[in-house]
């Protein structure tokens, strides 16, 4: 299963911080950002992904995060 999110993460430093945080919560998921995309894409791949939790974790650090269809 792959979930794709639109974010407002702007720079590699912010992405690295969020990758570390997400990785500690979801160590079995493959997670990456595409900051070159206009939607600053966050991709999460794994079994049993809970999009609400991922959105919540980014929002805790004042980032916007919305699930894309």
Phi and psi in degrees as GROMACS dihedral restraints (atoms count N, CA, C in turn):
[ dihedral_restraints ]
;  ai    aj    ak    al  type     phi  dphi    fc
    3     4     5     6     1  -126.4    20    10
    4     5     6     7     1   130.8    20    10
    6     7     8     9     1  -114.3    20    10
    7     8     9    10     1   141.4    20    10
    9    10    11    12     1  -122.1    20    10
   10    11    12    13     1   133.7    20    10
   12    13    14    15     1  -125.8    20    10
   13    14    15    16     1   144.4    20    10
   15    16    17    18     1   -91.7    20    10
   16    17    18    19     1   132.2    20    10
   18    19    20    21     1  -131.4    20    10
   19    20    21    22     1   176.0    20    10
   21    22    23    24     1  -116.4    20    10
   22    23    24    25     1    24.4    20    10
   24    25    26    27     1   -66.9    20    10
   25    26    27    28     1   125.3    20    10
   27    28    29    30     1  -100.9    20    10
   28    29    30    31     1   -36.4    20    10
   30    31    32    33     1  -129.5    20    10
   31    32    33    34     1   162.0    20    10
   33    34    35    36     1   -58.0    20    10
   34    35    36    37     1   -32.8    20    10
   36    37    38    39     1   -63.8    20    10
   37    38    39    40     1   -46.4    20    10
   39    40    41    42     1   -62.5    20    10
   40    41    42    43     1   -42.1    20    10
   42    43    44    45     1   -61.8    20    10
   43    44    45    46     1   -42.2    20    10
   45    46    47    48     1   -62.9    20    10
   46    47    48    49     1   -40.7    20    10
   48    49    50    51     1   -62.0    20    10
   49    50    51    52     1   -45.3    20    10
   51    52    53    54     1   -71.0    20    10
   52    53    54    55     1   -34.8    20    10
   54    55    56    57     1   -63.0    20    10
   55    56    57    58     1   -39.5    20    10
   57    58    59    60     1   -64.7    20    10
   58    59    60    61     1   -45.2    20    10
   60    61    62    63     1   -63.5    20    10
   61    62    63    64     1   -48.5    20    10
   63    64    65    66     1   -64.5    20    10
   64    65    66    67     1   -39.8    20    10
   66    67    68    69     1   -63.1    20    10
   67    68    69    70     1   -33.7    20    10
   69    70    71    72     1   -72.1    20    10
   70    71    72    73     1   -29.6    20    10
   72    73    74    75     1   -82.9    20    10
   73    74    75    76     1   -31.8    20    10
   75    76    77    78     1  -132.0    20    10
   76    77    78    79     1    71.2    20    10
   78    79    80    81     1   -65.6    20    10
   79    80    81    82     1   -19.4    20    10
   81    82    83    84     1   -93.7    20    10
   82    83    84    85     1    -5.3    20    10
   84    85    86    87     1   -86.6    20    10
   85    86    87    88     1   149.8    20    10
   87    88    89    90     1   -95.1    20    10
   88    89    90    91     1   119.9    20    10
   90    91    92    93     1  -129.7    20    10
   91    92    93    94     1   133.1    20    10
   93    94    95    96     1  -153.7    20    10
   94    95    96    97     1   159.5    20    10
   96    97    98    99     1  -109.1    20    10
   97    98    99   100     1   148.0    20    10
   99   100   101   102     1  -118.6    20    10
  100   101   102   103     1    89.4    20    10
  102   103   104   105     1   -76.6    20    10
  103   104   105   106     1   -11.4    20    10
  105   106   107   108     1   -76.7    20    10
  106   107   108   109     1   -24.5    20    10
  108   109   110   111     1   -72.2    20    10
  109   110   111   112     1   145.2    20    10
  111   112   113   114     1   -63.4    20    10
  112   113   114   115     1   -22.5    20    10
  114   115   116   117     1   -93.6    20    10
  115   116   117   118     1     4.9    20    10
  117   118   119   120     1    47.6    20    10
  118   119   120   121     1    59.4    20    10
  120   121   122   123     1   -63.5    20    10
  121   122   123   124     1   136.7    20    10
  123   124   125   126     1  -114.0    20    10
  124   125   126   127     1   123.4    20    10
  126   127   128   129     1  -111.5    20    10
  127   128   129   130     1   133.4    20    10
  129   130   131   132     1  -128.2    20    10
  130   131   132   133     1   124.1    20    10
  132   133   134   135     1  -121.2    20    10
  133   134   135   136     1   130.4    20    10
  135   136   137   138     1   166.7    20    10
  136   137   138   139     1   175.6    20    10
  138   139   140   141     1   -89.8    20    10
  139   140   141   142     1   135.1    20    10
  141   142   143   144     1    72.2    20    10
  142   143   144   145     1    36.0    20    10
  144   145   146   147     1   -66.1    20    10
  145   146   147   148     1   135.2    20    10
  147   148   149   150     1  -112.0    20    10
  148   149   150   151     1    96.4    20    10
  150   151   152   153     1   -55.2    20    10
  151   152   153   154     1   -38.3    20    10
  153   154   155   156     1   -58.2    20    10
  154   155   156   157     1   -41.8    20    10
  156   157   158   159     1   -65.6    20    10
  157   158   159   160     1   -40.3    20    10
  159   160   161   162     1   -65.4    20    10
  160   161   162   163     1   -44.5    20    10
  162   163   164   165     1   -59.4    20    10
  163   164   165   166     1   -45.5    20    10
  165   166   167   168     1   -60.5    20    10
  166   167   168   169     1   -42.9    20    10
  168   169   170   171     1   -63.3    20    10
  169   170   171   172     1   -40.4    20    10
  171   172   173   174     1   -69.4    20    10
  172   173   174   175     1   -39.7    20    10
  174   175   176   177     1   -63.7    20    10
  175   176   177   178     1   -31.9    20    10
  177   178   179   180     1   -58.8    20    10
  178   179   180   181     1   -28.3    20    10
  180   181   182   183     1  -103.2    20    10
  181   182   183   184     1    22.3    20    10
  183   184   185   186     1    64.6    20    10
  184   185   186   187     1    30.3    20    10
  186   187   188   189     1  -104.1    20    10
  187   188   189   190     1   147.3    20    10
  189   190   191   192     1   -84.5    20    10
  190   191   192   193     1   143.3    20    10
  192   193   194   195     1  -153.7    20    10
  193   194   195   196     1   124.2    20    10
  195   196   197   198     1  -134.3    20    10
  196   197   198   199     1   134.8    20    10
  198   199   200   201     1   -68.8    20    10
  199   200   201   202     1   131.1    20    10
  201   202   203   204     1   -97.1    20    10
  202   203   204   205     1   146.7    20    10
